[in-house]
């Protein structure tokens, strides 16, 4: 029997940066965290994925879009 009223602890934390500011976003679902990290990277942000205990898991480099002239 599970206790529905208990909140889940975050398992993954994203550190999202545009080079000047740092934002943290916590997730309980690894898959959702990975999809969010990829989306932020596509928009040009640097993203580090960390475990809730602070261990580095992976990073996502910003995607550079070439502009057609």
N, CA, C and O atoms as a Tripos MOL2 file, in Angstrom:
@<TRIPOS>MOLECULE
protein
  276   275    69     0     0
PROTEIN
NO_CHARGES

@<TRIPOS>ATOM
      1 N           0.8430   -1.1820    0.0000 N.3       1 UNK1
      2 CA          0.0000    0.0000    0.0000 C.3       1 UNK1
      3 C           0.8850    1.2410    0.0000 C.2       1 UNK1
      4 O           1.8020    1.3560    0.8130 O.2       1 UNK1
      5 N           0.6120    2.1560   -0.9020 N.am      2 UNK2
      6 CA          1.4230    3.3720   -0.9970 C.3       2 UNK2
      7 C           0.7010    4.5330   -0.3380 C.2       2 UNK2
      8 O          -0.5280    4.5610   -0.2750 O.2       2 UNK2
      9 N           1.4600    5.4680    0.1400 N.am      3 UNK3
     10 CA          0.9160    6.6540    0.7810 C.3       3 UNK3
     11 C           0.8480    7.7690   -0.2550 C.2       3 UNK3
     12 O           1.8710    8.3720   -0.5800 O.2       3 UNK3
     13 N          -0.3320    8.0460   -0.7720 N.am      4 UNK4
     14 CA         -0.5210    9.0470   -1.8340 C.3       4 UNK4
     15 C          -0.2510   10.4700   -1.3620 C.2       4 UNK4
     16 O           0.0780   11.3290   -2.1800 O.2       4 UNK4
     17 N          -0.3790   10.7420   -0.0750 N.am      5 UNK5
     18 CA         -0.2160   12.1140    0.4130 C.3       5 UNK5
     19 C           1.2480   12.5080    0.5660 C.2       5 UNK5
     20 O           1.5560   13.6850    0.7540 O.2       5 UNK5
     21 N           2.1420   11.5470    0.4890 N.am      6 UNK6
     22 CA          3.5630   11.8330    0.6230 C.3       6 UNK6
     23 C           4.1360   12.3520   -0.6790 C.2       6 UNK6
     24 O           3.8990   11.7650   -1.7350 O.2       6 UNK6
     25 N           4.8800   13.4310   -0.6250 N.am      7 UNK7
     26 CA          5.4770   13.9620   -1.8540 C.3       7 UNK7
     27 C           6.7710   13.2110   -2.1610 C.2       7 UNK7
     28 O           7.4630   12.7360   -1.2610 O.2       7 UNK7
     29 N           7.0770   13.1180   -3.4450 N.am      8 UNK8
     30 CA          8.3090   12.4600   -3.8630 C.3       8 UNK8
     31 C           9.4590   13.4400   -3.8020 C.2       8 UNK8
     32 O           9.2960   14.6250   -4.0950 O.2       8 UNK8
     33 N          10.6160   12.9460   -3.4220 N.am      9 UNK9
     34 CA         11.8150   13.7710   -3.4150 C.3       9 UNK9
     35 C          12.3670   13.8510   -4.8280 C.2       9 UNK9
     36 O          12.2660   12.8880   -5.5870 O.2       9 UNK9
     37 N          12.9490   14.9920   -5.1920 N.am     10 UNK10
     38 CA         13.5430   15.0900   -6.5330 C.3      10 UNK10
     39 C          14.7050   14.1150   -6.6660 C.2      10 UNK10
     40 O          15.4770   13.9270   -5.7260 O.2      10 UNK10
     41 N          14.8260   13.5040   -7.8220 N.am     11 UNK11
     42 CA         15.9280   12.5720   -8.0730 C.3      11 UNK11
     43 C          16.9610   13.1660   -9.0150 C.2      11 UNK11
     44 O          18.1140   12.7360   -9.0240 O.2      11 UNK11
     45 N          16.5530   14.1580   -9.8120 N.am     12 UNK12
     46 CA         17.4520   14.7860  -10.7880 C.3      12 UNK12
     47 C          17.2630   16.2970  -10.7070 C.2      12 UNK12
     48 O          16.1410   16.7920  -10.6050 O.2      12 UNK12
     49 N          18.3760   17.0190  -10.7550 N.am     13 UNK13
     50 CA         18.3430   18.4790  -10.7630 C.3      13 UNK13
     51 C          19.0550   18.9630  -12.0160 C.2      13 UNK13
     52 O          20.1750   18.5430  -12.3040 O.2      13 UNK13
     53 N          18.3990   19.8490  -12.7590 N.am     14 UNK14
     54 CA         19.0340   20.4780  -13.9120 C.3      14 UNK14
     55 C          19.5850   21.8310  -13.4850 C.2      14 UNK14
     56 O          18.8970   22.6090  -12.8240 O.2      14 UNK14
     57 N          20.8250   22.1080  -13.8650 N.am     15 UNK15
     58 CA         21.4030   23.4450  -13.7010 C.3      15 UNK15
     59 C          21.4370   24.0590  -15.0870 C.2      15 UNK15
     60 O          22.1630   23.5940  -15.9660 O.2      15 UNK15
     61 N          20.6500   25.1010  -15.2780 N.am     16 UNK16
     62 CA         20.4520   25.7110  -16.5980 C.3      16 UNK16
     63 C          21.0750   27.0970  -16.5700 C.2      16 UNK16
     64 O          20.7950   27.8940  -15.6750 O.2      16 UNK16
     65 N          21.9320   27.3850  -17.5690 N.am     17 UNK17
     66 CA         22.6250   28.6700  -17.5880 C.3      17 UNK17
     67 C          22.6500   29.2590  -18.9910 C.2      17 UNK17
     68 O          22.7770   28.5450  -19.9860 O.2      17 UNK17
     69 N          22.5240   30.5800  -19.0420 N.am     18 UNK18
     70 CA         22.6800   31.2940  -20.3100 C.3      18 UNK18
     71 C          24.0380   31.9840  -20.3650 C.2      18 UNK18
     72 O          24.3000   32.7710  -21.2750 O.2      18 UNK18
     73 N          24.8980   31.6920  -19.3990 N.am     19 UNK19
     74 CA         26.2200   32.3040  -19.3300 C.3      19 UNK19
     75 C          26.2990   33.4180  -18.3110 C.2      19 UNK19
     76 O          27.3910   33.7730  -17.8690 O.2      19 UNK19
     77 N          25.1640   33.9770  -17.9290 N.am     20 UNK20
     78 CA         25.1610   35.0420  -16.9330 C.3      20 UNK20
     79 C          24.3660   34.6710  -15.6910 C.2      20 UNK20
     80 O          24.7060   35.0920  -14.5850 O.2      20 UNK20
     81 N          23.3140   33.8870  -15.8660 N.am     21 UNK21
     82 CA         22.4800   33.4810  -14.7330 C.3      21 UNK21
     83 C          22.3520   31.9720  -14.6870 C.2      21 UNK21
     84 O          22.4480   31.2920  -15.7080 O.2      21 UNK21
     85 N          22.1330   31.4580  -13.4800 N.am     22 UNK22
     86 CA         21.9830   30.0230  -13.2600 C.3      22 UNK22
     87 C          20.6250   29.7550  -12.6220 C.2      22 UNK22
     88 O          20.2510   30.3980  -11.6410 O.2      22 UNK22
     89 N          19.8960   28.8040  -13.1870 N.am     23 UNK23
     90 CA         18.5910   28.4030  -12.6740 C.3      23 UNK23
     91 C          18.6380   26.9060  -12.4110 C.2      23 UNK23
     92 O          19.2510   26.1600  -13.1750 O.2      23 UNK23
     93 N          17.9990   26.4640  -11.3410 N.am     24 UNK24
     94 CA         17.9090   25.0380  -11.0420 C.3      24 UNK24
     95 C          16.4680   24.5840  -11.1720 C.2      24 UNK24
     96 O          15.5420   25.2910  -10.7750 O.2      24 UNK24
     97 N          16.2910   23.4020  -11.7290 N.am     25 UNK25
     98 CA         14.9580   22.8250  -11.8680 C.3      25 UNK25
     99 C          15.0480   21.3670  -11.4330 C.2      25 UNK25
    100 O          15.9150   20.6330  -11.9060 O.2      25 UNK25
    101 N          14.1500   20.9370  -10.5280 N.am     26 UNK26
    102 CA         14.1820   19.5780   -9.9760 C.3      26 UNK26
    103 C          13.1000   18.7060  -10.6060 C.2      26 UNK26
    104 O          12.0040   19.1750  -10.9130 O.2      26 UNK26
    105 N          13.4280   17.4320  -10.7900 N.am     27 UNK27
    106 CA         12.5120   16.4590  -11.3810 C.3      27 UNK27
    107 C          12.5380   15.1760  -10.5750 C.2      27 UNK27
    108 O          13.5640   14.8190   -9.9960 O.2      27 UNK27
    109 N          11.4170   14.4870  -10.5380 N.am     28 UNK28
    110 CA         11.3710   13.1530   -9.9400 C.3      28 UNK28
    111 C          11.4650   12.0780  -11.0050 C.2      28 UNK28
    112 O          11.6920   10.9120  -10.6820 O.2      28 UNK28
    113 N          11.2980   12.4420  -12.2680 N.am     29 UNK29
    114 CA         11.3250   11.4850  -13.3790 C.3      29 UNK29
    115 C          12.5460   11.7580  -14.2570 C.2      29 UNK29
    116 O          12.6800   12.8500  -14.8100 O.2      29 UNK29
    117 N          13.4360   10.7730  -14.3870 N.am     30 UNK30
    118 CA         14.6680   10.9580  -15.1560 C.3      30 UNK30
    119 C          14.3820   11.2560  -16.6270 C.2      30 UNK30
    120 O          15.0330   12.1150  -17.2220 O.2      30 UNK30
    121 N          13.4210   10.5560  -17.2120 N.am     31 UNK31
    122 CA         13.0920   10.7600  -18.6250 C.3      31 UNK31
    123 C          12.6170   12.1750  -18.8990 C.2      31 UNK31
    124 O          13.0160   12.7870  -19.8890 O.2      31 UNK31
    125 N          11.7720   12.6930  -18.0300 N.am     32 UNK32
    126 CA         11.2850   14.0610  -18.1980 C.3      32 UNK32
    127 C          12.4220   15.0620  -18.0400 C.2      32 UNK32
    128 O          12.4770   16.0590  -18.7590 O.2      32 UNK32
    129 N          13.3250   14.8010  -17.1050 N.am     33 UNK33
    130 CA         14.4770   15.6870  -16.9130 C.3      33 UNK33
    131 C          15.3560   15.7090  -18.1600 C.2      33 UNK33
    132 O          15.8170   16.7720  -18.5770 O.2      33 UNK33
    133 N          15.5900   14.5380  -18.7570 N.am     34 UNK34
    134 CA         16.4170   14.4650  -19.9680 C.3      34 UNK34
    135 C          15.7580   15.2060  -21.1290 C.2      34 UNK34
    136 O          16.4320   15.9270  -21.8640 O.2      34 UNK34
    137 N          14.4440   15.0340  -21.3010 N.am     35 UNK35
    138 CA         13.7360   15.7500  -22.3760 C.3      35 UNK35
    139 C          13.7910   17.2540  -22.1620 C.2      35 UNK35
    140 O          13.9640   18.0100  -23.1180 O.2      35 UNK35
    141 N          13.6480   17.6930  -20.9280 N.am     36 UNK36
    142 CA         13.7270   19.1310  -20.6330 C.3      36 UNK36
    143 C          15.1310   19.6610  -20.8920 C.2      36 UNK36
    144 O          15.2950   20.7490  -21.4450 O.2      36 UNK36
    145 N          16.1370   18.9000  -20.4970 N.am     37 UNK37
    146 CA         17.5240   19.3220  -20.7260 C.3      37 UNK37
    147 C          17.8050   19.4730  -22.2190 C.2      37 UNK37
    148 O          18.4310   20.4440  -22.6430 O.2      37 UNK37
    149 N          17.3460   18.5150  -23.0070 N.am     38 UNK38
    150 CA         17.5340   18.5990  -24.4560 C.3      38 UNK38
    151 C          16.8150   19.8080  -25.0440 C.2      38 UNK38
    152 O          17.3460   20.4710  -25.9360 O.2      38 UNK38
    153 N          15.6250   20.0980  -24.5580 N.am     39 UNK39
    154 CA         14.8720   21.2550  -25.0530 C.3      39 UNK39
    155 C          15.5820   22.5620  -24.7030 C.2      39 UNK39
    156 O          15.6700   23.4590  -25.5410 O.2      39 UNK39
    157 N          16.0880   22.6770  -23.4750 N.am     40 UNK40
    158 CA         16.8290   23.8850  -23.0960 C.3      40 UNK40
    159 C          18.0840   24.0360  -23.9470 C.2      40 UNK40
    160 O          18.4080   25.1450  -24.3710 O.2      40 UNK40
    161 N          18.7990   22.9340  -24.2060 N.am     41 UNK41
    162 CA         20.0100   22.9950  -25.0220 C.3      41 UNK41
    163 C          19.6880   23.4270  -26.4520 C.2      41 UNK41
    164 O          20.4410   24.1950  -27.0510 O.2      41 UNK41
    165 N          18.5680   22.9360  -27.0050 N.am     42 UNK42
    166 CA         18.1610   23.3600  -28.3520 C.3      42 UNK42
    167 C          17.8980   24.8600  -28.4110 C.2      42 UNK42
    168 O          18.0660   25.4790  -29.4610 O.2      42 UNK42
    169 N          17.4910   25.4410  -27.2990 N.am     43 UNK43
    170 CA         17.2240   26.8820  -27.2570 C.3      43 UNK43
    171 C          18.4670   27.7030  -26.9250 C.2      43 UNK43
    172 O          18.3830   28.9240  -26.7910 O.2      43 UNK43
    173 N          19.6290   27.0400  -26.7900 N.am     44 UNK44
    174 CA         20.8810   27.7640  -26.6030 C.3      44 UNK44
    175 C          21.3870   27.8390  -25.1750 C.2      44 UNK44
    176 O          22.3370   28.5750  -24.9110 O.2      44 UNK44
    177 N          20.7960   27.1100  -24.2480 N.am     45 UNK45
    178 CA         21.2300   27.1270  -22.8510 C.3      45 UNK45
    179 C          22.2280   26.0040  -22.5900 C.2      45 UNK45
    180 O          22.1820   24.9590  -23.2400 O.2      45 UNK45
    181 N          23.1260   26.2240  -21.6370 N.am     46 UNK46
    182 CA         24.0250   25.1810  -21.1510 C.3      46 UNK46
    183 C          23.3070   24.4810  -20.0020 C.2      46 UNK46
    184 O          22.7640   25.1410  -19.1160 O.2      46 UNK46
    185 N          23.3020   23.1480  -20.0130 N.am     47 UNK47
    186 CA         22.5580   22.4030  -19.0050 C.3      47 UNK47
    187 C          23.4390   21.2970  -18.4270 C.2      47 UNK47
    188 O          24.0410   20.5220  -19.1700 O.2      47 UNK47
    189 N          23.5100   21.2310  -17.1020 N.am     48 UNK48
    190 CA         24.1570   20.1310  -16.3940 C.3      48 UNK48
    191 C          23.0690   19.3410  -15.6850 C.2      48 UNK48
    192 O          22.1850   19.9190  -15.0530 O.2      48 UNK48
    193 N          23.1350   18.0200  -15.7900 N.am     49 UNK49
    194 CA         22.1940   17.1630  -15.0790 C.3      49 UNK49
    195 C          22.9320   16.5860  -13.8720 C.2      49 UNK49
    196 O          24.0000   15.9890  -14.0100 O.2      49 UNK49
    197 N          22.3540   16.7720  -12.6970 N.am     50 UNK50
    198 CA         22.9470   16.3260  -11.4460 C.3      50 UNK50
    199 C          21.9670   15.4170  -10.7110 C.2      50 UNK50
    200 O          20.7520   15.5640  -10.8420 O.2      50 UNK50
    201 N          22.5080   14.4730   -9.9340 N.am     51 UNK51
    202 CA         21.6310   13.6870   -9.0660 C.3      51 UNK51
    203 C          21.2280   14.5870   -7.8950 C.2      51 UNK51
    204 O          21.8480   15.6250   -7.6630 O.2      51 UNK51
    205 N          20.2090   14.1920   -7.1740 N.am     52 UNK52
    206 CA         19.7500   14.9820   -6.0320 C.3      52 UNK52
    207 C          20.8120   15.0610   -4.9430 C.2      52 UNK52
    208 O          20.7670   15.9580   -4.1010 O.2      52 UNK52
    209 N          21.7690   14.1310   -4.9480 N.am     53 UNK53
    210 CA         22.8460   14.1670   -3.9540 C.3      53 UNK53
    211 C          24.0310   15.0100   -4.4110 C.2      53 UNK53
    212 O          24.9960   15.1840   -3.6670 O.2      53 UNK53
    213 N          23.9580   15.5360   -5.6390 N.am     54 UNK54
    214 CA         25.0050   16.4230   -6.1300 C.3      54 UNK54
    215 C          26.0050   15.7910   -7.0730 C.2      54 UNK54
    216 O          26.9370   16.4640   -7.5130 O.2      54 UNK54
    217 N          25.8410   14.5160   -7.3980 N.am     55 UNK55
    218 CA         26.7610   13.8610   -8.3360 C.3      55 UNK55
    219 C          26.4400   14.2800   -9.7650 C.2      55 UNK55
    220 O          25.2770   14.3270  -10.1660 O.2      55 UNK55
    221 N          27.4870   14.5840  -10.5270 N.am     56 UNK56
    222 CA         27.3200   14.9700  -11.9270 C.3      56 UNK56
    223 C          26.8830   13.7580  -12.7330 C.2      56 UNK56
    224 O          27.4790   12.6880  -12.6070 O.2      56 UNK56
    225 N          25.8530   13.9050  -13.5580 N.am     57 UNK57
    226 CA         25.3840   12.8150  -14.4030 C.3      57 UNK57
    227 C          25.7590   13.0360  -15.8640 C.2      57 UNK57
    228 O          26.3630   12.1540  -16.4750 O.2      57 UNK57
    229 N          25.4190   14.1920  -16.4420 N.am     58 UNK58
    230 CA         25.7660   14.4910  -17.8390 C.3      58 UNK58
    231 C          25.5290   15.9700  -18.1130 C.2      58 UNK58
    232 O          24.8550   16.6640  -17.3520 O.2      58 UNK58
    233 N          26.0990   16.4280  -19.2170 N.am     59 UNK59
    234 CA         25.8560   17.8170  -19.6010 C.3      59 UNK59
    235 C          25.3050   17.8560  -21.0210 C.2      59 UNK59
    236 O          25.4770   16.9250  -21.8070 O.2      59 UNK59
    237 N          24.6480   18.9500  -21.3150 N.am     60 UNK60
    238 CA         24.0460   19.1820  -22.6250 C.3      60 UNK60
    239 C          24.5780   20.5140  -23.1240 C.2      60 UNK60
    240 O          24.3770   21.5510  -22.4910 O.2      60 UNK60
    241 N          25.2560   20.4790  -24.2560 N.am     61 UNK61
    242 CA         25.8130   21.6930  -24.8490 C.3      61 UNK61
    243 C          24.7330   22.4230  -25.6350 C.2      61 UNK61
    244 O          23.8570   21.7940  -26.2280 O.2      61 UNK61
    245 N          24.7980   23.7420  -25.6390 N.am     62 UNK62
    246 CA         23.8250   24.4960  -26.4330 C.3      62 UNK62
    247 C          23.9740   24.1710  -27.9180 C.2      62 UNK62
    248 O          25.0830   23.9930  -28.4220 O.2      62 UNK62
    249 N          22.8610   24.1000  -28.5890 N.am     63 UNK63
    250 CA         22.8600   23.8520  -30.0310 C.3      63 UNK63
    251 C          22.9920   25.2020  -30.7370 C.2      63 UNK63
    252 O          22.1830   26.1080  -30.5420 O.2      63 UNK63
    253 N          24.0310   25.3060  -31.5560 N.am     64 UNK64
    254 CA         24.2690   26.5350  -32.3090 C.3      64 UNK64
    255 C          23.5210   26.4360  -33.6260 C.2      64 UNK64
    256 O          23.7190   25.5010  -34.4010 O.2      64 UNK64
    257 N          22.6770   27.3920  -33.8630 N.am     65 UNK65
    258 CA         21.9260   27.4130  -35.1300 C.3      65 UNK65
    259 C          22.6110   28.3640  -36.0940 C.2      65 UNK65
    260 O          22.8390   29.5300  -35.7750 O.2      65 UNK65
    261 N          22.9360   27.8600  -37.2730 N.am     66 UNK66
    262 CA         23.5150   28.7140  -38.3030 C.3      66 UNK66
    263 C          22.4100   29.4570  -39.0020 C.2      66 UNK66
    264 O          21.3920   28.8780  -39.3820 O.2      66 UNK66
    265 N          22.6180   30.7450  -39.1670 N.am     67 UNK67
    266 CA         21.6230   31.5750  -39.8370 C.3      67 UNK67
    267 C          21.9480   31.6540  -41.3270 C.2      67 UNK67
    268 O          23.0900   31.9190  -41.7030 O.2      67 UNK67
    269 N          20.9810   31.4340  -42.1430 N.am     68 UNK68
    270 CA         21.1760   31.5740  -43.5870 C.3      68 UNK68
    271 C          21.1670   33.0550  -43.9320 C.2      68 UNK68
    272 O          20.3720   33.8260  -43.3930 O.2      68 UNK68
    273 N          22.0500   33.4410  -44.8280 N.am     69 UNK69
    274 CA         22.1280   34.8510  -45.2280 C.3      69 UNK69
    275 C          21.5460   35.0220  -46.5960 C.2      69 UNK69
    276 O          21.5160   36.1360  -47.1190 O.2      69 UNK69
@<TRIPOS>BOND
     1     1     2 1
     2     2     3 1
     3     3     4 2
     4     3     5 am
     5     5     6 1
     6     6     7 1
     7     7     8 2
     8     7     9 am
     9     9    10 1
    10    10    11 1
    11    11    12 2
    12    11    13 am
    13    13    14 1
    14    14    15 1
    15    15    16 2
    16    15    17 am
    17    17    18 1
    18    18    19 1
    19    19    20 2
    20    19    21 am
    21    21    22 1
    22    22    23 1
    23    23    24 2
    24    23    25 am
    25    25    26 1
    26    26    27 1
    27    27    28 2
    28    27    29 am
    29    29    30 1
    30    30    31 1
    31    31    32 2
    32    31    33 am
    33    33    34 1
    34    34    35 1
    35    35    36 2
    36    35    37 am
    37    37    38 1
    38    38    39 1
    39    39    40 2
    40    39    41 am
    41    41    42 1
    42    42    43 1
    43    43    44 2
    44    43    45 am
    45    45    46 1
    46    46    47 1
    47    47    48 2
    48    47    49 am
    49    49    50 1
    50    50    51 1
    51    51    52 2
    52    51    53 am
    53    53    54 1
    54    54    55 1
    55    55    56 2
    56    55    57 am
    57    57    58 1
    58    58    59 1
    59    59    60 2
    60    59    61 am
    61    61    62 1
    62    62    63 1
    63    63    64 2
    64    63    65 am
    65    65    66 1
    66    66    67 1
    67    67    68 2
    68    67    69 am
    69    69    70 1
    70    70    71 1
    71    71    72 2
    72    71    73 am
    73    73    74 1
    74    74    75 1
    75    75    76 2
    76    75    77 am
    77    77    78 1
    78    78    79 1
    79    79    80 2
    80    79    81 am
    81    81    82 1
    82    82    83 1
    83    83    84 2
    84    83    85 am
    85    85    86 1
    86    86    87 1
    87    87    88 2
    88    87    89 am
    89    89    90 1
    90    90    91 1
    91    91    92 2
    92    91    93 am
    93    93    94 1
    94    94    95 1
    95    95    96 2
    96    95    97 am
    97    97    98 1
    98    98    99 1
    99    99   100 2
   100    99   101 am
   101   101   102 1
   102   102   103 1
   103   103   104 2
   104   103   105 am
   105   105   106 1
   106   106   107 1
   107   107   108 2
   108   107   109 am
   109   109   110 1
   110   110   111 1
   111   111   112 2
   112   111   113 am
   113   113   114 1
   114   114   115 1
   115   115   116 2
   116   115   117 am
   117   117   118 1
   118   118   119 1
   119   119   120 2
   120   119   121 am
   121   121   122 1
   122   122   123 1
   123   123   124 2
   124   123   125 am
   125   125   126 1
   126   126   127 1
   127   127   128 2
   128   127   129 am
   129   129   130 1
   130   130   131 1
   131   131   132 2
   132   131   133 am
   133   133   134 1
   134   134   135 1
   135   135   136 2
   136   135   137 am
   137   137   138 1
   138   138   139 1
   139   139   140 2
   140   139   141 am
   141   141   142 1
   142   142   143 1
   143   143   144 2
   144   143   145 am
   145   145   146 1
   146   146   147 1
   147   147   148 2
   148   147   149 am
   149   149   150 1
   150   150   151 1
   151   151   152 2
   152   151   153 am
   153   153   154 1
   154   154   155 1
   155   155   156 2
   156   155   157 am
   157   157   158 1
   158   158   159 1
   159   159   160 2
   160   159   161 am
   161   161   162 1
   162   162   163 1
   163   163   164 2
   164   163   165 am
   165   165   166 1
   166   166   167 1
   167   167   168 2
   168   167   169 am
   169   169   170 1
   170   170   171 1
   171   171   172 2
   172   171   173 am
   173   173   174 1
   174   174   175 1
   175   175   176 2
   176   175   177 am
   177   177   178 1
   178   178   179 1
   179   179   180 2
   180   179   181 am
   181   181   182 1
   182   182   183 1
   183   183   184 2
   184   183   185 am
   185   185   186 1
   186   186   187 1
   187   187   188 2
   188   187   189 am
   189   189   190 1
   190   190   191 1
   191   191   192 2
   192   191   193 am
   193   193   194 1
   194   194   195 1
   195   195   196 2
   196   195   197 am
   197   197   198 1
   198   198   199 1
   199   199   200 2
   200   199   201 am
   201   201   202 1
   202   202   203 1
   203   203   204 2
   204   203   205 am
   205   205   206 1
   206   206   207 1
   207   207   208 2
   208   207   209 am
   209   209   210 1
   210   210   211 1
   211   211   212 2
   212   211   213 am
   213   213   214 1
   214   214   215 1
   215   215   216 2
   216   215   217 am
   217   217   218 1
   218   218   219 1
   219   219   220 2
   220   219   221 am
   221   221   222 1
   222   222   223 1
   223   223   224 2
   224   223   225 am
   225   225   226 1
   226   226   227 1
   227   227   228 2
   228   227   229 am
   229   229   230 1
   230   230   231 1
   231   231   232 2
   232   231   233 am
   233   233   234 1
   234   234   235 1
   235   235   236 2
   236   235   237 am
   237   237   238 1
   238   238   239 1
   239   239   240 2
   240   239   241 am
   241   241   242 1
   242   242   243 1
   243   243   244 2
   244   243   245 am
   245   245   246 1
   246   246   247 1
   247   247   248 2
   248   247   249 am
   249   249   250 1
   250   250   251 1
   251   251   252 2
   252   251   253 am
   253   253   254 1
   254   254   255 1
   255   255   256 2
   256   255   257 am
   257   257   258 1
   258   258   259 1
   259   259   260 2
   260   259   261 am
   261   261   262 1
   262   262   263 1
   263   263   264 2
   264   263   265 am
   265   265   266 1
   266   266   267 1
   267   267   268 2
   268   267   269 am
   269   269   270 1
   270   270   271 1
   271   271   272 2
   272   271   273 am
   273   273   274 1
   274   274   275 1
   275   275   276 2
@<TRIPOS>SUBSTRUCTURE
     1 UNK1         2 RESIDUE 1 A UNK
     2 UNK2         6 RESIDUE 1 A UNK
     3 UNK3        10 RESIDUE 1 A UNK
     4 UNK4        14 RESIDUE 1 A UNK
     5 UNK5        18 RESIDUE 1 A UNK
     6 UNK6        22 RESIDUE 1 A UNK
     7 UNK7        26 RESIDUE 1 A UNK
     8 UNK8        30 RESIDUE 1 A UNK
     9 UNK9        34 RESIDUE 1 A UNK
    10 UNK10       38 RESIDUE 1 A UNK
    11 UNK11       42 RESIDUE 1 A UNK
    12 UNK12       46 RESIDUE 1 A UNK
    13 UNK13       50 RESIDUE 1 A UNK
    14 UNK14       54 RESIDUE 1 A UNK
    15 UNK15       58 RESIDUE 1 A UNK
    16 UNK16       62 RESIDUE 1 A UNK
    17 UNK17       66 RESIDUE 1 A UNK
    18 UNK18       70 RESIDUE 1 A UNK
    19 UNK19       74 RESIDUE 1 A UNK
    20 UNK20       78 RESIDUE 1 A UNK
    21 UNK21       82 RESIDUE 1 A UNK
    22 UNK22       86 RESIDUE 1 A UNK
    23 UNK23       90 RESIDUE 1 A UNK
    24 UNK24       94 RESIDUE 1 A UNK
    25 UNK25       98 RESIDUE 1 A UNK
    26 UNK26      102 RESIDUE 1 A UNK
    27 UNK27      106 RESIDUE 1 A UNK
    28 UNK28      110 RESIDUE 1 A UNK
    29 UNK29      114 RESIDUE 1 A UNK
    30 UNK30      118 RESIDUE 1 A UNK
    31 UNK31      122 RESIDUE 1 A UNK
    32 UNK32      126 RESIDUE 1 A UNK
    33 UNK33      130 RESIDUE 1 A UNK
    34 UNK34      134 RESIDUE 1 A UNK
    35 UNK35      138 RESIDUE 1 A UNK
    36 UNK36      142 RESIDUE 1 A UNK
    37 UNK37      146 RESIDUE 1 A UNK
    38 UNK38      150 RESIDUE 1 A UNK
    39 UNK39      154 RESIDUE 1 A UNK
    40 UNK40      158 RESIDUE 1 A UNK
    41 UNK41      162 RESIDUE 1 A UNK
    42 UNK42      166 RESIDUE 1 A UNK
    43 UNK43      170 RESIDUE 1 A UNK
    44 UNK44      174 RESIDUE 1 A UNK
    45 UNK45      178 RESIDUE 1 A UNK
    46 UNK46      182 RESIDUE 1 A UNK
    47 UNK47      186 RESIDUE 1 A UNK
    48 UNK48      190 RESIDUE 1 A UNK
    49 UNK49      194 RESIDUE 1 A UNK
    50 UNK50      198 RESIDUE 1 A UNK
    51 UNK51      202 RESIDUE 1 A UNK
    52 UNK52      206 RESIDUE 1 A UNK
    53 UNK53      210 RESIDUE 1 A UNK
    54 UNK54      214 RESIDUE 1 A UNK
    55 UNK55      218 RESIDUE 1 A UNK
    56 UNK56      222 RESIDUE 1 A UNK
    57 UNK57      226 RESIDUE 1 A UNK
    58 UNK58      230 RESIDUE 1 A UNK
    59 UNK59      234 RESIDUE 1 A UNK
    60 UNK60      238 RESIDUE 1 A UNK
    61 UNK61      242 RESIDUE 1 A UNK
    62 UNK62      246 RESIDUE 1 A UNK
    63 UNK63      250 RESIDUE 1 A UNK
    64 UNK64      254 RESIDUE 1 A UNK
    65 UNK65      258 RESIDUE 1 A UNK
    66 UNK66      262 RESIDUE 1 A UNK
    67 UNK67      266 RESIDUE 1 A UNK
    68 UNK68      270 RESIDUE 1 A UNK
    69 UNK69      274 RESIDUE 1 A UNK
